[in-house]
Amino acid sequence: STSQLIKAAQTLPNERLIVATDRGIFYKMQQAVPNKILVEAPTAGEGATCRSCAHCPWMAMNELDGILEVLQKGDQEIHVDPALAERAKMPLDRMLAFSASLKR
């Protein structure tokens, strides 16, 4: 989450951090730790091509009210191949495990 990224930047002893996140979050992190050097992780390019450009206009359009509505109504459901879903779940599991390790 955004707050966890900012908290990590504030609490880690490193004076220089490589950050792989959306540019908007990167900017918030810079504001929170002006005394540290934050380096944007390299990306695969610019634009809304899903090639890792550090900005996703579609993710930026998501709001909690819209997400809640989709979850409650079940509208606009997307089905993906089970094998793809399993592969996509792996980085999510790693992210959740990392988050859990910070809470210890």
C-alpha positions as CSV (number, residue, x, y, z in Angstrom):
1,S,0.0,0.0,0.0
2,T,1.0,3.6,-0.4
3,S,1.3,4.1,3.4
4,Q,3.5,1.0,3.8
5,L,5.8,2.2,1.0
6,I,6.1,5.6,2.7
7,K,6.6,4.0,6.1
8,A,9.4,1.8,4.7
9,A,11.1,4.8,3.2
10,Q,10.9,6.6,6.5
11,T,12.1,3.7,8.7
12,L,14.7,2.0,6.5
13,P,18.2,3.1,7.5
14,N,19.3,3.3,3.9
15,E,20.0,6.8,2.6
16,R,19.4,5.7,-1.0
17,L,16.5,3.6,-2.1
18,I,15.5,2.1,-5.5
19,V,11.8,2.4,-5.8
20,A,9.5,0.5,-8.2
21,T,6.1,2.1,-8.0
22,D,3.7,4.5,-9.7
23,R,5.1,8.0,-10.2
24,G,2.4,9.5,-8.1
25,I,3.4,7.3,-5.1
26,F,7.1,8.0,-5.9
27,Y,6.4,11.7,-5.6
28,K,4.6,11.2,-2.2
29,M,7.6,9.2,-1.0
30,Q,10.0,12.0,-2.1
31,Q,7.9,14.5,-0.1
32,A,7.9,12.2,3.0
33,V,11.7,11.7,3.0
34,P,13.4,14.7,1.4
35,N,16.7,13.8,3.1
36,K,17.0,10.5,1.2
37,I,17.9,9.8,-2.4
38,L,15.1,7.9,-4.1
39,V,15.9,6.4,-7.5
40,E,13.1,5.4,-9.8
41,A,13.5,1.8,-10.9
42,P,14.1,1.5,-14.7
43,T,11.0,0.9,-16.8
44,A,10.3,-0.6,-20.2
45,G,9.0,2.6,-21.7
46,E,6.4,5.3,-21.7
47,G,2.7,5.2,-22.3
48,A,-0.3,3.1,-21.5
49,T,1.0,-0.1,-23.1
50,C,1.2,-2.2,-19.9
51,R,5.0,-2.5,-20.5
52,S,5.9,-1.1,-17.1
53,C,6.0,2.7,-17.6
54,A,5.5,3.6,-13.9
55,H,2.1,5.0,-14.7
56,C,-1.2,3.1,-15.3
57,P,-4.0,5.4,-16.3
58,W,-6.5,2.5,-15.8
59,M,-5.4,1.9,-12.2
60,A,-5.6,5.6,-11.6
61,M,-9.3,5.5,-12.6
62,N,-10.1,3.0,-9.8
63,E,-11.9,4.4,-6.8
64,L,-13.1,2.6,-3.7
65,D,-16.7,3.3,-4.4
66,G,-16.4,1.7,-7.8
67,I,-14.6,-1.3,-6.5
68,L,-17.2,-1.8,-3.7
69,E,-20.0,-1.6,-6.3
70,V,-18.4,-4.2,-8.5
71,L,-17.8,-6.5,-5.5
72,Q,-21.4,-6.1,-4.3
73,K,-23.1,-6.5,-7.6
74,G,-20.7,-8.9,-9.4
75,D,-20.9,-6.8,-12.5
76,Q,-18.2,-6.5,-15.1
77,E,-16.6,-9.8,-13.9
78,I,-13.5,-10.8,-15.9
79,H,-12.6,-14.4,-16.5
80,V,-9.0,-15.5,-17.1
81,D,-7.4,-18.8,-17.9
82,P,-6.7,-20.7,-14.6
83,A,-3.1,-21.2,-15.5
84,L,-2.6,-17.5,-16.1
85,A,-4.5,-16.7,-12.8
86,E,-2.1,-19.0,-11.0
87,R,1.0,-17.3,-12.4
88,A,-0.5,-13.9,-11.7
89,K,-1.1,-14.8,-8.1
90,M,2.6,-15.5,-7.5
91,P,3.7,-11.9,-7.3
92,L,0.6,-11.0,-5.2
93,D,1.5,-13.7,-2.7
94,R,5.1,-12.4,-2.6
95,M,3.8,-8.9,-2.0
96,L,1.5,-10.0,0.8
97,A,4.3,-12.1,2.4
98,F,6.6,-9.1,2.3
99,S,3.9,-6.9,3.9
100,A,3.3,-9.5,6.6
101,S,7.1,-9.7,7.3
102,L,7.1,-5.9,8.0
103,K,4.5,-6.3,10.7
104,R,6.5,-8.7,12.8
